[in-house]
Amino acid sequence: MVTADNLNLDVLELIFTFISGNDLVAVSSVSKSFLAGVIPCLYATVFFTAKHAKRYRPEGGIMSPFLTLRNHPHLAVHVRRIDIHCAPFIAVGQVDPKFLSETADALKACKNLTSFVCGPRILPALLSSLQGKERLQDVHIYAALTTTQGEMLQKITTLRSLTLDYPTWNVVNSLTGWAQSLQRTLSHLTIFMSQEVNGILLEALLPLLPRLRGLHVIGCSKVPHTVVIKAATTHTPSLREFSFTIFENTPPSNLFCPPTITLPNLRHLAIDVRPTSDIVAVTISSLFVSLTSLSTLVLKFADRQLPIWSSVVDLIAPPNGITMPLKRLALVDCAVSIDMVGKLSSRCQDLEMLEIPLPIKDIQAFTTAISSLKELHTLTDVGDAHASHGPRATLARNDVRYMMQACMNLRTIVSDGRMWTGRPDFFIGVTVTPQRYKANATQHWFSPLKEDSYLS
């Protein structure tokens, strides 16, 4: 007789890939065979977040998952991803040395690591443990390093994706040398908030990366968007993902020949718009002229009270019926009127995901404006609870049910730290269920969603 306990271990492992979180822990305590089957899934990804850092006590308290891996090295072979969001401190500016020791030892034992994310400034203590990881492909780090530490980082030559947050001049200056080692593998490069990156560096760096399919240069004040666009279109014409910042002090472009993005394969575009003057609307509008294959558009503005310019909306959804095949649209840190929402909805019929500030007090008019989006399945509220004085109205259960009933395929709404999911109900139309939701703290706003990644 076949029972769950005597199923082949490979079958159990395949079943358990559909389970996550605390459910995996519960399954592991059913039986010894279930424990053996669940361990590869349970240890495939190791997170350490602010919640863990607050509760971390090396002696007599909550221990870190890295201590478990250090004490049981046989478990480390299952680890594929390590994601460190936060680190515990014993004093202001001083990370707990025991945590650093545990993490370094555990990292050294994870021979099959493929992805490493390190948000806090603790990378120097872990660099030696990152060496020799032949399967490591994705790295996202806080790159404030010395010259010697930067040289150790360059020894990692198997990367497909590299994200550098706040890189120091030592790291920036070594990028061209590192790129020569990565030119056969690197397909995704992100440089976030660097005062050292300039046009000369980009012109020298990008020709060395012929396989690049994703380029994100955000918050780098010494490289204007015109320079980033020119370098990208010249040296990496096969880009599928592209992000850049438009600054206040950007030199005015030629009105008769404004910059355009001529990237025929571009699917994901994110623009960080810092200026608040109307003239920047002309700049943004000119960028969209040749984009006919765009699937995702993310626009982030500098003033939450600033109404989005109608000329920009007209370029996103032109009235002549020739539209970009947008599947996902995000308008962040700006004010979007109901009329603008209606205009977008009537001209972007293929939208599946919409991220926009929700007018909670005028939710019925907003729902009417988006009701024509037959393919919309996910709606995310990107309004800031601290943007206005006094308490902010929150989305109620009846509001969620009303929206899901009005929009044919809408089944997920994210707002105020909750994710509402709906399922059809014969008696009341839609049953809605809320659960806690917290966005990934280490994922940048301009990065493509996992399911929208266009890298090959």
N, C-alpha and C positions, 0 to 999 in steps of 0.2 A: 504494500500500500504506500503510495506516494504522499508524503506530508511535507510541510514547509521546512521542517528540520532536515530532511534528507534530500532536499533539492541540491543540484550541483552548485558549487560555490560561485561559478561564473554567472549562473542564472540569478542568484541572490544579488550579486554586485550590480547586475544590469537593472534589476527591480529597484534597488536602493538609490540609483541615480535620479529617480523621479521624486525623491524625498529630500527635504532640506531642513536646516535649523534644528530646533529642539526635537522635532519628530525623529531625526536620526539618532539622537541620544536615547529617546524612548525605545526605539527599535533595538538598539544595541543591548538593552537589558532584558530582552525576551528570552534569549537562549545563547549558548556558546556558538552555535552555527550562525545565528543572526549577527552576533558580535563580530565574528570573523568576516562575514560578508559586508558589514557596514563600515569597517575600519578604513578601507580605501576612500570611501566618500566622506567619512567624518574628518579625515585629516588632509583631504585634497586641498582645501583652502584654510589658511590660518589667519584670522583677523585679530588685531589688537586695537581697540577703540578707546575713546575718552572714558566710556563707562568702565572698561576694564582697568584703565590707568587709575581711576579714583579708588577702586577697590583693591588695588594691588598691594599685598603685604607679603614680602619674601619670607617672613617668619610668623607663622601662626595665623595667616590670613589667606586671601585668595591668591593662588600662585598663577603664573603666566603659562600659556600653552607652550611657550618656548622651554620652560623648565621641564615640562613633560617630555618634550622631544629630546632634550639633553639627557634625561634619565632613561629614556627608552628609544635609543637610536633606530631600532628596527621599525618604528612608526614613521620616522623621517623619510623613508623611501617613498611614502605615499604622497608627500607634500608637493603640490604643483605650484601653488600660489601663496605668497606671504604679503599681507597688506597691513602695514603699521600706520594707523591714523594719529596716534598720540603716544607719548611716553610718560611714565610716572616720575615725579620730581621729589627729591628729599629736601630741597631748598629752592629759593628763587633762582632760576637759571641753571640748576644743577640736577641732571638726570640721575636717577638711582643707578649706581654702578653695578649692583647685582642684576638689575634688569638688562643692562647692556651686556654683561658677561653671559647671562642665560641666552639672550638673543643671538649673540655672536656664535656661541657653541652650537645652538640649534641650527643656525643658518649653515654652518659648516657641514652639518650632517645631512642636509637636504640636497642630495646629489642630483635629484631629478627636478629641481626647481625650474619652472618656465616663466614665472612672472613675479616681479618684486616691486612693491610700492612702499616708499618710506617718506611720509609727510613731515615728521619732526626733524630737527637738526641733530640727528644722531648717526648719520651715515659714516663719518670718519671711523667710529668704533667698529663698524661692520664691514668695512671695505675688504679687509684681508679674508673674511669668510665668504665673500662673493666670488673670490677667484676660483677658477677651475670648474665653473658651472657650464658644462658644454651644451646644456639644453636651454639655458636662459635666453629668452627672446624678448620679453617686455620689461622695461625698467622705467619707473617714475620716481624721481628723487628730488629732495631739496639739495640743490647742487652748490652749496657754499663750501668750497673746498680749497685747500692749499695746492701749490704746484705739485708737490709730491703725491698728495692724495688724488689729484687729477690724473697723474700718470698711472696710478693703480687702476683707476676707473677705465682708462683706455685699453687695459688688457682684456676687457670683455669685448669680444669681437663676433658674437653670434646674434646680435640684437636685430629684431625686426621693428620694434617700436621703442623710441627713446623720448622721454619727457623730462626736461630740465626746468625746475622751478627756482627762480632767483639765482641763476648761475653767476659765480664770481668771474672776474676777468681771467683768472687762471684757467677755468674750465672753458670759457668762450674762446680764448686764444688757442686752445688745443683742439678745437672742434675740427679744423681742416685736416689735421694729422689723424685724428680718430676716424674721420669719415673715409679716409683711404682704406682703413681696415674693415669698415662696415659697408662699403659700396655694393657688395654682392648680396647683402641681406637686408639692410635698413630700408623700410618702406614707409615709416611714420616718424616724423620729427616735430616735437613741440618745444618751443622756447618761450617761457612765461616770465614776465617781469624782469627783464635784464636791462641795465643801463649801459652795457658794454657792447651789445650787438649793434652793428651799423651796416650800411649798404655795401661797404667794401668786403665785409665778412661774408655776407650773403652771396655776393658775386663770386667769391672764391669757393664757398662751401657747396652751393647747389650743383655746380657741374660735376662734383665728385659723387653725387648720389643719383645715378640714373634710374634706379628702381623706386624712387620716392613717389608715393601715391597720396600721402597726407602731409601737409605742411601747416603748422599753426605758429604764428609769431604774434604774440599778444603782450601788450604793455611794454614794448621795447621802444622807448621814446626817441632814440637816436636814429631810428629807421622809419621814415614816413611810409604811409601805405602805398604811395606811388612807386617807391623803390621796391617794396615787397612784391607788388603786383608785376612790375617789370621783370624782376629777377625770376619770379615763379614762372611766368609765361615764356620766358626765354630759355630757361635751363631745365624746367620740369613740366613740360606741356601735358604730361599724362596724369596730372594731379586729379584725384577724385575728392579729396577733402582739403579745404583751404580756410584759414582764419587769419585775420589781421586787425589792427587798431587804426582808426582815424583820429589823429590828435588835433588839438586846437591850433598848434603852431605849425601845422603842415603848410609848406609853401603852396600858394594858389596854383592850380593847374591851368593849362591853356584852355580857355573857354571854347575855342574852335576845335580842340583835339583833347577832350577829357579822357582820363584813364578808363580803359575797359578791360574786363577779365576775359581773355580769349583762351579758355581752357575747355575744349570740347567734351572732355570726359567728366567734368566736375559734377558731383552729385550732392556734396555737402558744403555749404558756405556759411561762415559765421563772421559777423562784423561787430567790433567793439567801437561804438560811436561816442567819442568824448565831446565834440563840439555841440553846442545847443543853438547855434544860429541857423536861420533858415537856409543860408547859402550851402550848408552841408547836404541839404536835401538834393541839390543838383548833382553833387558829387556821388552820392549813393545811387541816385537814379541812373547815372551814366554807367555804373558798374554792371547793371543787369542786362544791358542791351543784347549781348551775345550769349546769354545763358539760356539754353533751350532744354537741357537735360537735368536741370537742378531738381533734386528730390527733397532736400532739407535746407531750410533757410532759418538762421538764428540772428536776430538783431538785438543788441543790448545797448541801451542808451544811458546817458549820464544823469538825467533828471527824471525822476519818477512822475513829476507833475507835468512834464512836457508832452503835449499831444503829438502823436505820430503824424508826420507830414503826409498830406493827401497825395502829393506827387510820388512819394515812396510807395504808398499803397497801390497807386495806379500802375506802377512798374511791376509790383508783385503780381497784381491781377489786372492787366490792361483791359479796357472796355471793348477792344476789338475782337475779343474771343480767343486770341492767340495767347495762351497762358503757359506758364512753366508748370510741368507736371508735379507740383509740390505734394508730398505725402506728409511732411511734418513742417510746421511753422511755429516759431517761438518769437514773441515780441516781449522783451524783458526790460523792466525799469522804465516804462513809459506809460502814458495814458492813452487808452484806445476807446474811442466813443462807440456807442451802439451802432451808429450809422456806418462807421468804418468796419466794424465787425460784419455787418450785413453786406457791405460791398465785397469784403474778402470772401465771405461764404458763398455769394452768388457767382463768383468768378473762379474760385478754387474748389471745384466740386470733388476733386480727388483727395482732399485732405483726410488723413487718418489720425493724425495727432496734432493737437493744438495746445500751445502753451501761451497763456495770456492772462493779464490781471482780470479776475472775475469781479464784476459789479454786484456784490452780494445783495445790496438793497434794491437792485433793479434786475433781478435774476430772470423774471418772466420775459421782459423785453429782450434780454440777452439770449435766452433760450429760443425765442422766435427768430432771432437773427441767425442762429447757427443751425436751425432745424432743417435747412436745405442740404446740409452736409451728410449725405447718405452713407459715406464710408467712414465717418468719424467714429473711432472706438475708444480714444483716450483723450481726456481733457485735463490739463494741469493748470492750477491757479498759481501764477508767479507773482502775485501781489505781495507786498511786504507788510506784515502786521505792524511794523514800527514806522511806516511811512507817514501816518497821520496821527494827530493827537487824539487821545482817548481810546477806548476799546474798539477793536475792529469787529464788525459783524462776521459771524462764521456761517458756513453752509450747514443748513439743517437737513435732516433726513427727508422731509417732504420736498425740499428744493431739489435734492439729488434724484428722488424718484420722479419728480416732474420733468427734469431734464432728460433722464433716460427714457421716459415714455415718449417725449417729443422727438428725440433723435434716435432714429431706427436702430443703429448699431452701437450706440454709446454704452459701454459697459464698465468703464473705469474713470473715476474722477478723483484727482489728487488735490487736496486743499487743507491748509492749516494743520499740517502734520498728520493728516489722516488720508487713507486711500479707501475710497468707496468702490465696492464692486457690486455689480448688479446681475441678476439672472432672471429669466422670464418666469412669471408666476401666473397661473391660470385664473386666480381669483382677483388679485390686485394689480396685475399687469407686470410689475417688476418688484422683486425683493432686493433691497439694498443692505449691504453689510459693511460696516466700517472696521478698519484695523489701523494700527499705528504705521506711520510711514516716515522714514528718515532718509533723505537723499545721501548718496555716497559723498562723504566729505572730501575725498581725494580726487574725485572726478571733476574736471573743469567744466564750466557751463558751456564752453564752445566745443567740447569734444562730442563726437557722434555717440549716440546711444549704442549699446552693445549690439542690438538687433539691426542697427542702421549702419554698421561698419562696412565700408566699401573697399577695404584694403584686400589685396590679393597676395 
